[in-house]
């Protein structure tokens, strides 16, 4: 039986998984813009004639180069806004443009041709921020999403406030503090003891959705074809297949594939990176479904834990956290316990920390592959009795101390890096 504190942690972990493992169709930043547009249209009660959207720099970075699904290959903030106006179903949230008819596709293109969408820089100071003003005739509406992808903080119509809430404690969702405070030891204990009936539906959907889009990426030529090229160049051993499968999912997702994924830490790339290597290893070694599900729990929660201290968007590539999670999950899958998993995480962080995020685009697939490689190398080092130790660079004795150091690096140390990345991407000084 679990003690009272363990019971609290147990239910909190279930709550985190339910909050995190949600479906999304398309890169989540443009989808969040489309969601805001659909909400603004619904609030206005009509298709707008005038639109002004203010987005934070990090939103612009992640929307600039990625294809918005169901738009015929369009990219950018304006395309996401037009898709939300013409075809968005706000109640679907991160699947807001998952169902688009041919008539609606034509309407998206026509809207961009005939209407002006003014895109501005948000002045709120929030890293994740979307504010949308719309107008038709004498009617106006305003919607703001801030902190994370579906966190609606303000809605008004004709100057009357319909909804408003503070954003300060909403940045990482309802379980923000716990995601950072939970330890790797507690994650492993939860994976060992959880009644799988409490989480099986969530994990089964993750397996189904993420496997399907990865297979789509391996079958067809999306983007730079990183996943397919990895298999062609280096063969189908389990280590390379794990990298290639995760990369192929990113190939498809970054380049307009209209299949959904189950996200982690607000990101489809992180959701695929955390899950697909575990699934590939389980299949290769004929490991039981029960063990695979428990390993996925380790991978998902380690990913969330690592990312919680960094924040939703930063200059630090989120796939690194998910690659560490994947290494931890595969380690658990193959019989590793807390000590082996902790060493795997530290090893992977030592290898890969500092990889930059320069927006959502085709090259994300290669970063996904690199992150999985770091996680798997970290695991293989641990299996063979080799590890990086506290004092090696930013590593500190104890896995939680190292995680905190990496979080500080990504959240604080790379703030100026993010500004320079954005300057280079949009060519403004």
C-alpha positions in Angstrom: 0.0 0.0 0.0 1.1 3.5 -0.7 1.6 6.0 2.1 -0.3 9.3 2.1 2.5 11.3 0.5 3.0 8.7 -2.1 -0.8 8.7 -2.8 -0.6 12.5 -3.4 2.3 12.0 -5.8 0.6 9.1 -7.5 -2.5 11.1 -8.3 -0.5 14.1 -9.3 1.5 12.1 -11.8 -1.7 10.8 -13.3 -2.9 14.4 -13.5 0.3 15.5 -15.2 0.0 12.8 -17.8 -3.6 13.7 -18.5 -2.6 17.3 -19.0 0.4 16.6 -21.1 -0.6 13.7 -23.4 -3.1 15.5 -25.6 -3.5 15.3 -29.3 -2.5 18.1 -31.7 -2.5 18.4 -35.4 0.4 20.4 -36.8 3.2 22.3 -35.1 1.7 23.6 -31.9 2.7 27.3 -32.2 0.9 28.0 -35.5 -2.0 25.8 -34.2 -2.2 28.1 -31.1 -2.4 31.1 -33.5 -5.2 29.4 -35.5 -7.0 28.6 -32.2 -6.8 32.2 -31.2 -8.2 33.2 -34.6 -11.1 30.8 -34.3 -11.9 32.1 -30.8 -11.8 35.7 -32.0 -14.0 34.9 -35.0 -16.6 33.2 -32.7 -16.5 36.0 -30.3 -17.0 38.6 -33.0 -19.7 36.5 -34.5 -18.5 36.9 -38.1 -15.5 36.6 -40.4 -13.4 39.7 -39.6 -12.7 42.5 -42.1 -9.7 43.8 -40.2 -7.2 41.8 -38.2 -4.3 42.7 -36.0 -2.3 40.0 -34.3 0.5 40.6 -31.8 2.8 37.6 -31.1 5.9 37.2 -28.9 9.2 36.7 -30.6 9.4 33.1 -29.7 6.0 32.5 -31.3 7.1 34.2 -34.5 10.3 32.1 -34.5 8.3 28.8 -34.3 5.6 29.8 -36.9 7.8 31.5 -39.5 9.1 28.4 -41.4 6.8 25.5 -40.6 3.9 24.5 -42.9 0.4 25.0 -41.4 -1.6 21.8 -42.0 -4.6 21.8 -44.4 -3.5 25.0 -46.1 -1.9 23.6 -49.2 1.7 24.3 -48.0 1.3 27.8 -46.6 3.6 29.0 -43.8 3.6 31.8 -41.3 1.4 33.7 -38.8 -1.0 35.1 -41.5 -1.6 31.6 -42.9 -2.4 30.3 -39.4 -4.8 33.2 -38.7 -6.6 32.7 -42.1 -6.9 29.0 -41.4 -8.4 29.7 -38.0 -10.9 32.2 -39.4 -12.0 30.1 -42.5 -12.0 26.6 -41.0 -11.2 26.6 -37.3 -13.3 24.8 -34.8 -12.3 26.4 -31.5 -13.8 23.6 -29.4 -11.1 21.3 -30.8 -8.3 23.4 -29.4 -5.0 22.0 -30.7 -6.9 20.1 -33.3 -8.6 23.3 -34.4 -7.9 22.9 -38.1 -7.8 19.1 -38.2 -11.0 18.9 -40.3 -10.9 21.2 -43.3 -13.0 20.7 -46.5 -11.9 21.7 -50.0 -14.2 24.6 -49.8 -12.6 25.8 -46.6 -9.1 25.4 -48.1 -10.2 27.6 -50.9 -11.6 30.1 -48.4 -8.2 30.2 -46.6 -6.4 31.1 -49.8 -9.0 33.7 -50.7 -8.9 35.3 -47.3 -5.2 35.8 -47.6 -5.6 37.3 -51.0 -8.4 39.7 -50.1 -7.9 40.6 -46.5 -4.9 42.3 -44.7 -3.6 40.6 -41.6 -1.3 42.9 -39.7 1.3 41.0 -37.7 3.0 42.8 -34.9 5.4 42.1 -32.1 3.8 41.6 -28.7 4.8 44.2 -26.1 3.7 42.2 -23.0 7.1 40.7 -22.2 5.7 37.2 -22.1 7.6 34.5 -23.9 4.5 32.8 -25.1 1.9 35.4 -26.1 -0.8 35.8 -28.8 -3.1 38.8 -28.8 -5.7 39.1 -31.6 -7.9 42.2 -32.4 -10.6 41.7 -35.0 -13.2 44.0 -36.5 -16.2 43.8 -38.8 -18.4 46.9 -39.3 -18.9 48.4 -35.9 -18.2 45.2 -34.0 -14.8 44.4 -32.4 -13.4 41.5 -30.5 -10.1 40.7 -28.7 -8.6 37.4 -27.6 -5.4 36.7 -25.8 -3.6 33.4 -25.2 -0.6 33.6 -22.9 1.7 31.2 -21.1 1.0 28.0 -23.0 -0.8 26.9 -26.1 -4.4 26.8 -24.9 -4.2 29.1 -22.0 -6.9 31.7 -22.9 -6.5 34.6 -20.5 -8.7 37.4 -22.0 -11.8 37.6 -24.2 -13.8 40.8 -24.9 -16.3 42.0 -27.4 -17.1 45.7 -28.2 -15.0 46.7 -25.3 -16.9 44.5 -22.8 -14.8 42.0 -21.0 -16.3 38.5 -21.2 -13.4 36.5 -19.6 -10.2 37.5 -17.8 -7.7 35.7 -15.6 -4.1 36.1 -14.4 -1.3 34.4 -16.4 1.5 34.3 -13.8 0.7 30.8 -12.5 -0.5 29.4 -15.7 2.7 29.3 -17.8 3.2 25.5 -17.6 -0.4 24.5 -16.8 -2.2 23.4 -13.6 0.6 21.2 -12.4 3.5 23.6 -13.1 5.2 23.5 -9.7 4.9 19.7 -9.4 6.5 19.1 -12.8 9.6 20.9 -11.6 9.6 19.5 -8.1 8.9 15.8 -8.8 12.1 13.8 -8.7 13.5 11.1 -11.0 13.3 8.7 -8.1 9.6 9.4 -7.7 9.0 9.1 -11.4 10.5 5.6 -11.4 8.6 4.6 -8.3 5.4 5.8 -9.9 6.1 3.8 -13.1 6.8 0.7 -11.0 3.6 0.9 -9.0 0.9 2.6 -11.1 -2.2 0.7 -11.9 -2.0 0.8 -15.7 -5.8 1.1 -15.9 -5.4 4.7 -14.7 -3.2 5.7 -17.7 -3.6 3.0 -20.4 -6.0 5.1 -22.5 -3.6 8.0 -22.6 -0.6 5.9 -23.4 -2.4 3.8 -26.0 -3.4 6.9 -27.9 0.2 8.1 -27.8 1.4 4.8 -29.2 -1.3 4.8 -32.0 -1.0 8.4 -33.1 2.8 8.8 -32.9 3.5 5.4 -34.6 1.1 6.3 -37.5 2.7 9.6 -38.3 6.2 8.1 -38.0 5.2 5.4 -40.5 3.8 8.1 -42.8 7.2 9.9 -42.6 9.1 6.7 -43.5 6.9 5.9 -46.4 6.7 9.3 -48.1 9.1 12.2 -48.9 8.4 14.9 -46.3 10.8 17.8 -45.9 14.5 16.8 -45.8 13.6 13.1 -45.4 15.9 12.7 -42.4 14.3 9.5 -41.1 14.4 7.8 -44.5 18.0 8.8 -45.1 19.1 7.5 -41.7 17.7 4.1 -42.6 19.1 4.2 -46.1 22.6 5.2 -44.9 23.0 3.3 -41.6 20.6 0.4 -41.8 17.9 -1.0 -39.6 19.5 -2.0 -36.3 17.4 -1.0 -33.3 19.6 1.9 -32.3 19.3 3.6 -35.7 15.7 2.6 -36.2 14.8 4.3 -33.0 16.4 7.5 -34.2 15.0 7.2 -37.7 11.5 6.6 -36.6 11.4 9.6 -34.3 13.0 11.8 -37.0 10.5 10.5 -39.7 7.6 11.6 -37.5 9.1 15.1 -37.3 9.8 15.1 -41.1 6.1 14.6 -41.6 4.8 16.9 -38.9 7.0 19.9 -39.8 6.1 19.6 -43.5 2.3 19.6 -43.5 1.2 16.0 -42.7 -2.4 16.1 -41.6 -2.1 13.3 -39.0 -2.3 14.1 -35.3 0.4 13.5 -32.7 0.2 13.2 -29.0 2.3 15.9 -27.5 4.5 16.2 -24.5 5.5 19.6 -22.9 3.3 21.3 -25.4 5.3 19.9 -28.4 4.6 17.2 -30.9 8.3 16.8 -31.7 9.0 16.2 -28.0 6.0 13.9 -27.8 7.4 11.8 -30.7 11.0 11.9 -29.4 9.9 10.7 -26.0 7.7 7.9 -27.1 8.8 6.4 -30.4 12.3 5.1 -29.4 10.7 3.2 -26.5 8.1 1.7 -28.8 10.7 0.7 -31.3 12.9 -1.0 -28.7 9.9 -2.8 -27.1 8.9 -4.2 -30.5 12.5 -5.2 -31.5 13.0 -7.2 -28.2 9.4 -8.5 -27.9 9.1 -6.8 -24.5 5.6 -7.1 -22.9 3.1 -4.3 -23.4 2.9 -3.8 -19.7 6.7 -3.1 -19.5 6.5 -0.8 -22.5 3.7 1.2 -21.0 5.6 1.7 -17.8 8.7 2.7 -19.8 6.7 5.3 -21.7 5.6 6.7 -18.3 9.3 7.1 -17.4 10.1 8.7 -20.7 7.1 11.1 -20.7 7.5 12.2 -17.1 11.3 12.6 -17.3 10.8 14.8 -20.4 8.2 16.9 -18.6 10.4 17.2 -15.5 13.4 18.3 -17.5 11.4 20.8 -19.5 9.5 22.3 -16.6 12.5 24.3 -15.3 13.3 25.6 -18.8 9.9 27.0 -19.7 7.6 26.6 -22.6 9.7 28.3 -25.3 13.4 29.2 -25.2 16.6 29.1 -27.2 17.2 25.6 -25.9 16.0 22.8 -28.2 13.2 21.0 -26.4 14.0 17.7 -28.2 17.1 17.5 -26.0 14.9 17.0 -22.9 12.8 14.5 -24.8 15.9 12.6 -26.0 17.0 12.3 -22.4 13.5 11.0 -21.6 13.7 8.5 -24.4 17.1 7.2 -23.1 15.6 6.9 -19.6 12.5 5.1 -20.9 14.6 2.6 -22.9 16.8 2.1 -19.9 13.8 1.2 -17.8 12.4 -0.9 -20.6 15.6 -3.0 -20.6 15.5 -3.5 -16.8 17.3 -0.4 -15.5 16.3 0.9 -12.1 16.6 4.4 -10.6 20.4 4.5 -10.4 20.8 3.4 -14.1 18.1 5.9 -15.2 19.7 8.8 -13.3 23.1 8.1 -14.8 21.5 7.8 -18.3 19.9 11.3 -17.9 23.2 12.9 -16.7 25.2 11.3 -19.5 22.7 12.5 -22.1 22.6 16.0 -20.7 26.4 16.1 -20.7 26.4 15.2 -24.4 23.6 17.3 -25.8 22.8 20.3 -23.6 23.1 23.7 -25.4 21.6 22.7 -28.8 19.7 25.8 -30.0 16.1 26.1 -31.1 15.9 28.3 -34.2 12.3 27.7 -34.9 10.1 24.9 -36.2 11.1 23.7 -39.6 12.5 20.7 -41.5 15.8 20.5 -39.6 13.9 19.8 -36.4 13.9 16.1 -37.6 17.7 16.0 -37.5 17.7 17.6 -34.1 15.2 14.9 -32.9 17.6 12.2 -34.3 20.5 13.8 -32.5 18.6 14.0 -29.2 17.6 10.4 -29.4 21.2 9.5 -30.1 22.4 11.3 -27.0 19.8 9.5 -24.9 20.7 6.1 -26.3 24.5 6.8 -26.0 23.9 7.9 -22.4 22.1 4.6 -21.7 24.8 2.5 -23.4 27.5 4.2 -21.3 25.5 3.4 -18.2 25.1 -0.3 -19.2 28.9 -0.5 -19.6 29.7 1.1 -16.3 30.7 4.5 -17.7 29.4 7.8 -16.7 30.1 11.5 -16.7 30.4 12.9 -13.1 29.8 16.0 -11.1 32.4 18.6 -11.9 32.5 17.7 -15.6 31.4 21.0 -17.1 28.0 22.0 -15.8 27.3 18.6 -14.3 26.8 18.5 -10.5 26.7 15.5 -8.2 23.1 14.2 -8.2 20.8 14.0 -11.1 18.4 16.7 -9.7 21.3 19.1 -9.3 22.4 18.6 -12.9 18.8 19.1 -14.1 18.6 22.4 -12.2 21.9 23.5 -13.7 20.7 22.8 -17.2 17.4 24.5 -16.5 19.3 27.6 -15.4 21.5 27.5 -18.5 18.5 27.2 -20.8 16.1 29.7 -19.0 18.6 32.4 -18.0 21.9 31.9 -19.7 20.4 31.4 -23.2 18.1 34.4 -23.0 20.4 36.6 -25.1 21.0 33.7 -27.4 17.3 33.6 -28.1 17.2 37.3 -28.9 20.1 36.9 -31.3 18.5 33.8 -33.0 15.3 35.8 -33.6 17.3 38.8 -34.9 19.0 36.6 -37.4 15.8 34.9 -38.5 13.7 38.1 -39.0 16.7 40.4 -39.9 15.7 43.2 -37.5 18.1 45.0 -35.2 
